[in-house]
Amino acid sequence: DEASDSDKDEEKAADADAASDDDKAVDPDEAGSDDEKKKAASGDEDADEADEGSDAEGKGDGEAEAEDSEDGEARTKEGDSKAKAKAKDDEDGEAKEPPAKKAKTSAMPKLYVPDFDAILMASFQRFEKGLQSWRDDEITACSERNEETLGRLAAVSEGELAAKDCLKQHFPSRTFEKSAVKEVDTLGREQRQELSQVLELVRSHAERFEGTEELMKQIPQAGKKATTMSGADIIALLAHLLDITSRNLTKSRKKEEEEAAEKQNGKAKDKASDKKHEDKKDDKKDKAKEKAKEKEKEKDKEKEKDKEKEKDRHKEKDKDKKKEKRDKEKEREKEKEKEKDKQREKEKQEKAEQERKEAERKEQERKEQERKEKERAEQEKREREKAEQERLKAERERLEAEKKAKAEQEKRELAAKAAAAAAAAKPVAEAQKPAKSTAKASKSSAKDRKRSRSSRGRGRKSGDKRSKAAGTAARRPGSASGSSFSG
């Protein structure tokens, strides 16, 4: 009974679960409509976001590209997150359903709706990256072409300046309107034509002269390329040819004179016939030469055709060479840039070194100037001291001269006083001395006079001697009496 009751309870629970599942089950049309509504809403949101992305593209090149890439990545992430959320919801729904539902109701198949926005943005990003790489390649190629054209333009301008200088120096009378290079080209063609004419004349007439074998070896043959020579070599060659022609002319004149003399002797007829025969031979030779020239011209034409073919081949080779040159030029430009950087660093170092040397030089000049100023100040100080010493010396000399003058004046005054004292002592001496001393006094007075005269003649330099003589005269009593008697 208990087992039957438990079985009944289980059947009731299963019936209740089945009823609840039937209530929860949704019609497929309604489920599809709900899914379509959700997708339509998400599509509208994606469309709005795409419109916002398209509006953002007009902002600028760099910002628009960055925003588009960010929007595309965000959209792809949103699509992935939505798909994952849907898958999780489906898994949760399936997990919630009991096993009885799977047996009773069949689930509708899911419709695959691709994320058109994510796919479109991914393809657009790929296209954008390819366009950016193509643009970078084109910019680099354009810059390289511009550099090549600039280099060629610089070479053309340098050639134009050189051509103008050449025309001014060597052809001042020549005028040109458009391009100096074209004018130099025309001048060169004219000079080449003239030189070729001179060459043809030399080649045609060299056989008629003697000693022209060496010249014919130097001259190129007809149809071959002419050798380029300097102006001095061409002038030397022409001078040599003129020398040969002058010699041959002198020989021909001598022959003509001999023929004239022979005609007078009656031998001119035979020589005239021989001469005609020789002229005929010369004519035949000239005709043969003309035929040979025509053949050579035909050969030249064939050679020109071959040359044109070779030129075409060379053009193809030149194209390949130009490509190689471009690659080499690029490498050279890189090397030049490196060299320029090195040169700039070197110039900076040299400039710094020059500035340092200039600062040292200025410092030396300043020190030298200070030294010179010190020397000048010392020299001025020495000159002032010297002038002061000279002034003091002159002052001393003046004082000494004044002292000497005062001393001489005092000596004179003393001498005058001594003379006055001697005059006052004369009567006393006369009374005391006897008559015999009169002769001696006269002799001594005469000696004193002689001494005084000699001392005056010496120029009053011996003042001390005169004072002594005056003192001795005053001390001697006989001298005064003698002087009085002599007076």
C-alpha positions in Angstrom: 0.0 0.0 0.0 2.8 2.4 0.9 4.5 1.6 -2.5 1.3 2.2 -4.4 0.8 5.5 -2.5 4.3 6.7 -3.4 3.8 5.8 -7.0 0.6 7.7 -7.1 2.3 10.7 -5.6 5.1 10.6 -8.2 2.6 10.4 -11.1 0.7 13.4 -9.7 3.9 15.4 -9.4 4.9 14.5 -13.0 1.4 15.6 -14.3 1.8 18.9 -12.4 5.2 19.5 -13.9 3.9 18.7 -17.4 1.1 21.2 -17.0 3.4 23.9 -15.8 5.7 23.3 -18.8 2.8 23.5 -21.1 1.8 26.9 -19.6 5.4 28.1 -19.8 5.9 26.9 -23.4 5.5 29.7 -26.0 4.3 29.5 -29.5 7.1 29.5 -32.1 5.5 32.3 -34.0 5.4 34.5 -30.9 9.0 33.5 -30.1 10.1 34.3 -33.6 8.3 37.6 -33.5 10.0 38.5 -30.2 13.4 37.6 -31.5 12.8 39.6 -34.6 11.8 42.6 -32.5 15.0 42.3 -30.5 17.1 42.0 -33.6 15.3 44.9 -35.2 15.9 47.0 -32.1 19.6 46.0 -32.1 19.8 46.7 -35.8 18.3 50.2 -35.3 20.9 50.9 -32.6 23.7 49.6 -34.8 22.4 51.8 -37.7 22.4 54.8 -35.4 25.9 54.1 -34.3 27.0 53.6 -37.9 25.4 57.0 -38.7 27.3 58.6 -35.8 30.5 56.9 -37.1 29.8 58.3 -40.7 29.3 61.8 -39.2 32.5 61.5 -37.3 34.4 60.6 -40.4 34.1 64.2 -41.6 35.9 65.7 -38.6 39.4 65.1 -39.8 41.8 62.6 -41.4 43.7 61.4 -38.3 40.8 61.8 -35.7 38.2 60.3 -38.0 40.3 57.3 -38.8 41.1 56.7 -35.1 37.4 57.1 -34.1 36.2 54.7 -36.9 38.7 52.1 -35.9 37.6 52.4 -32.2 33.9 52.3 -33.2 34.5 49.2 -35.3 36.3 47.5 -32.5 33.5 48.5 -30.1 30.8 47.2 -32.5 32.6 43.9 -33.0 32.9 43.6 -29.2 29.2 44.4 -28.7 28.2 41.9 -31.4 30.3 39.2 -29.7 28.9 40.1 -26.3 25.3 40.0 -27.7 25.9 36.6 -29.3 27.5 35.3 -26.1 24.5 36.6 -24.1 22.1 35.0 -26.4 23.9 31.7 -26.3 24.0 31.9 -22.5 20.2 32.7 -22.4 19.6 29.7 -24.6 21.8 27.5 -22.5 20.0 28.7 -19.3 16.6 28.1 -20.9 17.6 24.6 -21.9 19.1 24.0 -18.4 15.9 25.1 -16.7 13.7 22.8 -18.8 13.3 19.4 -17.3 14.1 16.2 -19.2 10.3 15.5 -19.6 10.0 18.6 -21.8 12.6 17.5 -24.3 10.7 14.3 -24.8 7.3 16.0 -25.2 8.0 19.3 -27.1 10.5 19.9 -30.0 12.4 23.2 -30.0 12.4 25.5 -33.1 15.6 25.8 -35.1 17.5 29.1 -34.5 17.8 31.6 -37.3 21.5 32.8 -38.1 21.5 36.5 -38.4 25.1 37.8 -39.4 26.5 41.0 -37.8 26.6 43.0 -41.0 28.0 46.1 -39.2 31.0 44.2 -37.8 31.8 42.5 -41.1 31.5 45.8 -43.0 33.7 47.7 -40.5 36.3 44.9 -40.6 36.4 45.1 -44.4 36.5 48.9 -44.3 39.4 48.8 -41.9 41.3 46.4 -44.2 40.6 48.8 -47.1 41.7 51.8 -45.0 45.0 50.1 -44.0 45.8 49.2 -47.6 45.0 52.7 -48.7 47.2 54.2 -46.0 50.1 51.9 -47.0 49.6 52.8 -50.7 49.5 56.5 -49.8 52.8 56.2 -47.8 54.5 54.4 -50.7 53.3 57.0 -53.2 54.5 59.9 -50.9 58.0 58.4 -50.7 58.2 57.7 -54.4 57.0 61.3 -55.1 59.6 62.8 -52.8 62.3 60.7 -54.5 61.2 61.9 -57.9 61.1 65.5 -56.7 64.6 65.1 -55.3 65.8 63.8 -58.7 64.2 66.6 -60.6 65.6 69.2 -58.2 69.1 67.7 -58.7 68.6 67.8 -62.5 67.3 71.4 -62.3 70.4 72.4 -60.3 72.7 70.7 -62.9 70.8 72.5 -65.7 71.1 75.9 -64.0 74.9 75.3 -63.4 75.3 74.4 -67.1 73.4 77.5 -68.1 75.6 79.7 -66.0 78.8 78.1 -67.4 77.5 78.5 -71.0 76.8 82.2 -70.3 80.3 82.7 -69.0 81.8 80.9 -72.0 79.8 83.1 -74.5 80.8 86.3 -72.6 84.5 85.4 -72.6 85.0 83.7 -76.0 82.1 85.0 -78.1 81.2 88.5 -76.9 79.6 89.4 -80.3 77.3 86.4 -80.2 73.8 87.2 -78.9 71.2 84.7 -77.7 67.5 85.0 -76.8 66.4 81.9 -74.9 69.0 79.5 -73.7 72.8 79.9 -73.6 73.3 76.1 -73.6 71.5 75.8 -77.0 73.6 78.7 -78.4 76.8 76.9 -77.3 75.5 73.7 -78.9 74.9 75.5 -82.2 78.4 77.1 -82.0 79.9 73.7 -81.3 78.1 72.2 -84.3 79.3 75.0 -86.6 82.9 74.6 -85.4 82.7 70.8 -85.8 81.4 71.2 -89.3 84.2 73.6 -90.1 86.8 71.3 -88.6 85.4 68.3 -90.5 85.6 70.4 -93.8 89.3 71.2 -92.9 89.9 67.5 -92.2 88.4 66.5 -95.6 90.6 69.0 -97.3 93.7 67.8 -95.5 92.8 64.2 -96.2 92.1 64.8 -100.0 95.2 67.0 -100.6 97.8 65.3 -98.2 98.7 62.7 -100.8 99.9 65.4 -103.2 102.6 66.6 -100.8 105.7 65.0 -99.6 106.5 64.0 -96.0 102.8 63.7 -94.9 102.9 60.0 -93.8 103.0 60.9 -90.1 100.2 63.3 -90.4 98.0 60.8 -92.2 98.6 58.3 -89.4 97.3 60.9 -86.9 94.3 61.9 -89.0 91.3 59.4 -88.5 90.0 57.6 -91.6 86.7 58.4 -93.3 83.8 57.0 -91.4 85.5 56.7 -88.1 85.0 58.9 -85.1 87.1 62.0 -85.0 89.5 62.3 -82.1 89.0 65.2 -79.8 92.0 67.5 -79.4 92.7 70.7 -77.6 92.9 74.1 -79.4 96.7 74.3 -79.0 97.1 70.8 -80.7 94.8 71.8 -83.6 96.8 75.0 -84.1 100.1 73.2 -84.0 98.8 70.6 -86.6 97.5 73.4 -88.9 100.9 75.2 -88.6 102.7 72.0 -89.5 100.4 71.6 -92.5 101.0 75.2 -93.6 104.7 74.6 -93.3 104.5 71.6 -95.6 102.4 73.5 -98.1 104.8 76.4 -98.2 107.7 74.1 -98.9 105.8 72.4 -101.7 104.8 75.8 -103.1 108.5 76.8 -103.2 109.3 73.5 -105.0 106.6 74.0 -107.5 107.7 77.6 -108.2 111.2 76.3 -108.8 109.9 73.7 -111.2 107.9 76.3 -113.0 111.0 78.5 -113.4 112.9 75.5 -114.7 110.1 74.7 -117.2 110.1 78.3 -118.4 113.8 78.1 -119.0 113.5 74.8 -120.8 110.7 76.2 -123.0 113.1 78.9 -124.1 115.6 76.2 -125.1 113.0 74.2 -127.1 112.4 71.4 -124.7 109.0 72.6 -123.4 106.9 70.5 -125.9 108.0 67.1 -124.6 107.4 68.2 -121.0 104.0 69.6 -121.9 102.9 66.2 -123.3 104.3 64.5 -120.2 102.4 66.9 -118.0 99.2 66.2 -119.9 99.7 62.6 -119.4 100.3 63.1 -115.7 97.1 65.3 -115.5 95.1 62.5 -117.1 96.5 60.1 -114.5 95.5 62.5 -111.7 92.0 62.8 -113.1 91.7 59.0 -113.1 92.9 59.0 -109.6 90.4 61.6 -108.5 87.5 59.7 -110.2 88.6 56.5 -108.4 88.7 58.5 -105.1 85.2 59.8 -105.7 83.9 56.3 -106.3 85.7 55.1 -103.2 84.1 58.0 -101.3 80.6 57.0 -102.5 81.2 53.5 -101.4 82.4 54.7 -98.1 79.2 56.8 -97.8 77.0 53.8 -98.4 79.0 51.9 -95.8 78.5 54.8 -93.5 74.7 54.7 -94.0 74.8 50.9 -93.2 76.9 51.7 -90.1 74.4 54.4 -89.1 71.6 51.9 -89.3 73.5 49.4 -87.2 74.3 52.3 -84.8 70.6 53.1 -84.5 69.9 49.5 -83.6 72.7 49.6 -81.0 71.3 52.8 -79.7 67.9 51.1 -79.1 69.8 48.3 -77.2 71.7 50.9 -75.3 68.5 52.7 -74.4 67.2 49.5 -72.8 70.4 49.1 -71.0 70.3 52.7 -70.0 66.9 52.2 -68.4 68.3 49.3 -66.3 71.3 51.4 -65.5 69.1 54.3 -64.5 67.2 52.1 -62.1 70.5 51.0 -60.6 71.7 54.6 -60.5 68.5 55.6 -58.6 69.2 52.9 -56.0 72.8 53.9 -55.8 71.8 57.6 -55.5 69.4 56.8 -52.7 72.3 55.0 -50.9 74.6 57.9 -51.7 72.0 60.4 -50.3 71.8 58.4 -47.1 75.6 58.4 -46.9 75.6 62.1 -47.7 73.1 62.7 -44.9 75.3 60.8 -42.5 78.3 62.8 -43.7 76.4 66.0 -43.3 75.5 65.0 -39.8 79.2 64.3 -39.1 80.2 67.5 -40.8 77.7 69.4 -38.7 79.0 67.9 -35.5 82.5 68.7 -36.7 81.6 72.3 -37.4 80.0 72.6 -34.0 83.2 71.3 -32.4 85.3 73.7 -34.6 83.0 76.5 -33.7 83.2 75.8 -30.0 87.0 75.5 -30.4 87.1 78.8 -32.2 85.0 80.5 -29.6 87.3 79.1 -26.9 90.3 80.4 -28.8 88.6 83.7 -29.3 87.9 84.0 -25.6 91.5 83.1 -24.8 92.7 85.7 -27.3 90.4 88.4 -25.8 91.6 87.5 -22.3 95.3 87.7 -23.5 94.5 91.1 -25.2 92.8 92.3 -22.0 95.8 91.2 -19.9 98.2 92.8 -22.4 96.2 96.0 -22.4 96.3 96.0 -18.6 100.0 95.4 -18.6 100.6 98.3 -21.1 98.4 100.6 -19.0 100.5 99.6 -15.9 103.7 100.3 -17.8 102.3 103.6 -19.1 101.3 104.6 -15.6 104.7 103.6 -14.2 106.5 105.5 -17.0 104.4 108.6 -16.3 105.2 108.2 -12.6 108.9 107.9 -13.5 108.7 111.0 -15.7 106.9 113.0 -12.9 109.6 111.9 -10.4 112.3 112.8 -12.9 110.8 116.2 -13.5 110.4 116.7 -9.7 114.1 115.8 -9.3 115.1 118.2 -12.0 113.1 120.9 -10.4 114.6 120.2 -7.0 118.1 120.1 -8.6 117.5 123.5 -10.3 116.2 124.9 -7.0 119.4 123.6 -5.2 121.6 125.1 -7.9 119.8 128.4 -7.5 120.2 128.4 -3.8 123.8 127.5 -4.1 124.4 130.3 -6.5 122.6 132.7 -4.1 124.8 131.4 -1.3 127.9 131.9 -3.4 126.9 135.4 -4.3 126.2 136.3 -0.7 129.6 134.8 0.3 131.3 136.9 -2.3 129.5 140.0 -1.2 130.5 139.3 2.4 134.1 138.8 1.4 134.0 142.1 -0.5 132.6 143.8 2.6 135.3 142.3 4.8 137.9 143.4 2.3 136.6 146.9 2.3 136.5 146.9 6.1 140.1 145.7 6.2 141.2 148.4 3.8 139.5 151.0 6.0 141.2 149.7 9.0 144.5 149.7 7.2 144.0 153.3 6.2 143.3 154.3 9.8 146.5 152.5 11.0 148.8 154.3 8.4 149.9 157.3 10.5 150.7 155.2 13.5 152.9 152.9 11.4 154.7 155.9 9.9 155.6 157.3 13.2 157.0 154.0 14.5 158.9 152.6 11.5 162.3 154.0 10.7 163.3 155.4 7.4 165.1 152.2 6.3 161.9 150.2 6.1 160.5 152.6 3.5 162.3 150.8 0.6 161.1 147.4 1.8 157.6 148.6 2.1 157.6 149.9 -1.4 158.9 146.6 -2.7 156.2 144.6 -0.8 153.5 147.0 -1.9 154.6 146.5 -5.5 154.4 142.7 -5.0 150.9 143.1 -3.5 149.8 145.1 -6.5 151.0 142.5 -8.9 149.3 139.8 -6.9 146.0 141.8 -6.8 146.2 142.4 -10.5 146.8 138.7 -11.3 143.9 137.7 -8.9 141.5 140.1 -10.6 142.5 138.7 -14.1 141.5 135.2 -13.0 137.8 136.3 -12.7 137.2 136.5 -9.0 137.1 132.8 -8.6 139.6 132.7 -5.8 137.7 134.8 -3.2 139.3 133.0 -0.3 142.8 133.9 -1.6 142.0 137.5 -1.9 140.6 137.6 1.6 143.8 136.1 2.9 145.9 138.6 0.9 143.8 141.4 2.3 144.2 140.0 5.8 148.0 139.7 5.4 148.1 143.3 4.0 146.2 144.5 7.0 148.4 142.6 9.4 151.6 144.0 7.9 152.3 147.5 9.1 155.0 148.2 6.5 152.7 147.4 3.6 150.4 150.2 4.5 153.2 152.8 4.8 154.6 151.6 1.5 151.3 151.9 -0.2 150.9 155.4 1.2 154.3 156.4 0.0 153.6 154.9 -3.4 150.3 156.8 -3.7 
